[in-house]
Amino acid sequence: MSSVTKFVGEYVQTFNAAIASGDFSRLLAQYTDDAVLRFENVPPDSSTLEYAGRKAFTAAYSENPPDDQIELIGEPVADGGHVVTGFAWRRDQSAGVLDLTVTDGLISRIIVIFG
């Protein structure tokens, strides 16, 4: 198993554990303080949402937490500190893409692209 596959696998495990428990603190600790969290093509109206900085995305997860776990689809592809991988929501198996930028072992930017 490559280090990239391990990193993404651990991120997904932490994400899924946060969904199950409702405690997002371990998940949010995987981001840099100035990280950007962006959601593209968000249902139902294909909107885009973006949160810059730990305070902003912590508030977003508190106010509107995700309610479904994910599974990886295929192997992550890495280019330097940039990692892209497919995923599917467990509930309805709709696919998406995680696009992560990793800096010093933490996520400094993540783009979640729905369907």
C-alpha positions in Angstrom: 0.0 0.0 0.0 1.4 3.4 -1.0 1.7 6.2 1.5 -0.8 8.2 -0.5 -3.4 5.3 -0.4 -2.8 5.0 3.3 -3.2 8.8 3.9 -6.5 8.9 1.9 -7.7 5.7 3.6 -7.1 7.1 7.0 -8.8 10.3 6.1 -11.9 8.4 4.9 -11.9 6.3 8.1 -11.7 9.4 10.2 -14.5 11.0 8.1 -16.8 8.0 8.5 -16.1 7.8 12.2 -17.0 11.4 12.6 -20.3 10.8 10.8 -21.1 7.8 13.0 -20.2 9.6 16.3 -21.2 13.2 15.4 -17.8 14.4 16.7 -15.8 16.1 14.0 -12.8 17.2 16.1 -10.4 14.4 14.9 -11.4 15.0 11.3 -11.0 18.8 11.5 -7.6 18.3 13.1 -6.4 16.9 9.8 -6.6 20.3 8.2 -4.2 23.2 8.4 -5.5 26.3 10.3 -5.8 28.2 7.0 -7.2 25.3 4.9 -9.9 25.9 2.3 -12.8 23.5 2.1 -14.8 23.8 -1.1 -17.9 21.9 -2.3 -18.8 21.9 -6.0 -22.0 20.8 -7.7 -23.8 20.5 -4.4 -27.3 19.0 -4.7 -30.1 19.9 -5.3 -29.1 23.1 -7.2 -25.5 22.3 -8.1 -24.3 25.2 -6.0 -20.7 25.9 -4.8 -19.8 26.4 -1.2 -16.4 27.5 0.1 -15.1 27.9 3.6 -11.6 29.4 4.3 -9.9 28.7 7.6 -10.5 26.3 10.5 -13.0 28.6 12.2 -15.2 28.8 9.1 -15.3 25.2 8.3 -15.6 24.1 11.9 -18.7 26.3 12.1 -20.0 24.9 8.8 -19.7 21.3 10.1 -21.4 22.3 13.3 -24.3 24.0 11.6 -24.8 21.5 8.8 -22.9 18.3 9.3 -22.7 15.7 6.6 -25.0 12.7 7.3 -23.6 10.0 5.1 -20.4 8.0 5.0 -18.2 7.5 1.9 -16.3 4.7 0.3 -13.3 5.1 -2.0 -13.6 4.2 -5.7 -10.3 3.1 -7.2 -6.8 4.2 -6.2 -5.8 7.7 -5.3 -3.6 9.5 -7.9 -0.9 11.7 -6.5 1.2 14.5 -8.1 3.5 16.0 -5.5 1.3 17.3 -2.6 -1.9 17.0 -4.7 -4.1 13.9 -4.4 -7.3 13.0 -6.4 -9.5 10.1 -5.7 -13.1 9.0 -6.5 -15.6 8.2 -3.8 -19.2 7.1 -3.5 -21.8 8.0 -0.8 -22.8 4.9 1.0 -26.5 5.7 1.1 -27.2 6.0 -2.6 -23.9 5.2 -4.2 -23.7 8.5 -6.0 -20.1 9.2 -7.1 -17.9 12.1 -6.5 -14.3 13.3 -6.4 -12.1 14.3 -3.5 -9.3 16.7 -4.6 -6.8 17.2 -1.8 -3.7 19.4 -1.4 -1.5 18.1 1.4 1.1 20.3 3.1 3.3 18.9 5.8 1.0 15.9 6.4 -2.1 18.0 6.7 -4.8 19.0 4.3 -4.5 22.6 3.2 -7.2 22.5 0.5 -9.9 20.0 -0.2 -12.4 20.2 -3.0 -15.4 17.8 -2.8 -17.1 17.5 -6.2 -20.5 15.9 -6.1 -21.7 13.6 -8.9 
